[in-house]
Amino acid sequence: MPTFYRRRPPAAAVFWLLMLAAMMPVSGRSQTPAVYLTMEEAIHRALAENTQIQSSRYAYQEALWSRRQAWTQLFPEVSFSTRYTWIDDSTLALRDFTRYLPFDVPQTVFQETYATSFDVTMPIFNGVLLNGLRIAAKNKEMAGHLNTSARQQTVYDVITAYLNLMHARSINNVQVQYLQLSQMNLNKARRMHEAGRYSQMEVLRWQVDYQQQKSALTNSETGMRQAAAELARVLNMDMHRQIVTEDSIPAALTTESDQIHQAPDNKIRKMIDLSHDQLVQANAALAAADARQEMSKMQHRNSYASFMPNVSLSYNYAWRENNTIELDDYSPKTFMIHFNVPVFKSFRNVTEAKATYYAYKKQKADFAGQLQNTRLTLTQTVNQIINLKDQLQLAATNVQYNEHNYRIVARQKEKGLASNIEFIDAKLNLQDAKLTQLKNRYDFISGIVRLYYLTGRLDKLIDY
């Protein structure tokens, strides 16, 4: 009986088979590769992919073409028309009365007739069209501000979400370390209890600490997933895809935060000491609201155009209607100027004027409220930055104190001079101090980002 030998696959084939196996889904979970993004890369991706920016870009193009359309309303309109008519025999007999005349006359009634003409119309004075041109220009200006505002809002959202994700991961790293430490201390307490050196109460106290650390780690992991989902949404990415960020804050943002941290309080408060025009010019959202208010005012003025006369021009070049489609020698020309004065429109113009007036007053009140809300937010942001300046120094000192206290209590515990409860309290105090320091640091940087966003200076923090 012949013997068959199985040939060994080449090493390259084994390698690729292993790679394919590694890329296959495990337990139904997609193995989509992680995305590594710096803050600058995240901003550039959002500016290209964010749906809000795409929408505002389309809105600007719409306003641009609407303004061009408003111009075309003032240009002449030329049309060419041809009409074909056929009538039945009985109608032709009734119309063609020449058969009853005793003398010959040119035929003017035909069963089939053709009529051809060129018509030119052009407005000379129309208040609605003239005001519509100014309204369209203001609408284009507003759309431009909204587009800029959408870009600034997206950049701000990306930076904020990016910092939130970094903050969440920093907290998670601290929680992982303290959970591992708590697990080690719990295991040690159990061994000491078995040796008769720890009471059951001390073991339970370590067990409570371990459960607290597990709960804190779960909360930090939830916060990290939430921050990643928010960043993915701004980037228009799959929210379940893993996003890996840098561990360090961009240098320009760090440098600016250090300078503000060293600046005196009155200098920080002076950063929001802006006049009405300066704030509107700096904040694109306010500029858009101001343009919307002005456009509403123009629309109110436009309502009075219904009380004004309209003047238009029309010119007609036609060929005589006959029974052939060919253009004959007889071609009458007609030139007319139409002058129309509205006398009574059943109060439609009056009610329209009133409605647009209150629409303008509403936009004016909305803009005033938005302006005051922006100033309030700026004031709150500056106050938060000033408060966090001192809290950052306090947090750093508190971490140093609790680190020193933790080392002392740990040495005393080894010598039997400190209880487990005192040691756990020292550890928890150090943990809280580190978490507070992290929170204050990211809150301080986030406050600076919000301040520069509201004053239209985000480009000073990061290049986009």
Helices and strands as residue ranges (DSSP letters): H 11-23, E 35-37, H 39-49, H 51-72, E 77-86, H 89-95, G 97-100, E 112-125, H 127-194, H 200-234, E 243-245, H 251-262, H 265-270, H 276-282, H 284-303, G 304-307, E 310-322, E 333-340, H 348-414, H 420-454, G 458-460
